Amino acid sequence: MKQARGADLRNGALVIYESVPSSCPPYVCYVTLPGGSCFGSFQNCPTKAEARRSAAKIALMNSVFNEHPSRRISDDFIEKAVAEARASFKCTQGDPLEADNPNTGIGAFRFMLESNRGRTMLEFQELMTVFQLLHWNGSLKAMRERQCSRQEVVAHYSNSAVCCRALDDDMRSQMALDWLAREQEQTGALGRELAMAERELEAARLAGRELRFPKEKKDILMLAHTQLSGSMSS
């Protein structure tokens, strides 16, 4: 259905299941949808087949909900989302600078929403995951230190051509190298971050939430850990 509507499915209509290696229950399975969204089994699954069905169930429910026309990013949706974001950051309703200044967090959020007007929430989540990873890895901070405004960064990564390349193996490898460098500066930093990422992923999975960001974090840190182990062995 998405392909018929002209959706950009880089891997085609491919649904990827990934079972977590385990010799005994409960079993865990992740499923990644064609648009990049990821979900995991949220029930106590006695078999691998049941874990696969559990992951498929939560992914289907979220897809149907977030693909509904009411979940498309419209002007009304943007105003409501910005108001909720302002409230969560305890900004006053009468403070125009927070909502309109693109160099504030709220202003950048509005700009991102407006740049994705007409898209579904699942499509928007793909872009949000990119920014979450860039923020987590310190890349956004480095850009700001180079005098890049939030609006310039948002505009760059909102470009569809960039987003198509954003979450690829090259980006993961670069982030893994960044964490290797942190480990060299402070021994134990990688292990602590990996343990935290594993806890976050587990909590999000059991809550039935979308998992792309926490799973990408864990995968990047595991890649760095593998590279560290390899270098120590050699």
Secondary structure, 3 states (H helix, E strand, C coil): CCCCCCCCCCCCCCCEEEECCCCCCCECEEEECCCCCEEECCCCECCHHHHHHHHHHHHHHHHHHHCCHHHCCCHHHHHHHHHHHHHHCCCCCCCHHHHHCCCCHHHHHHHHHHHCCCCCHHHHHHHHHHHHHHHHHCHHHHHHHCCCCHHHHHHHHHCHHHHHHHCCHHHHHHHHHHHHHHHHHCCCHHHHHHHHHHHHHHHHHHCCCCCHHHHHHHHHHHHHHHHHHHHHHC
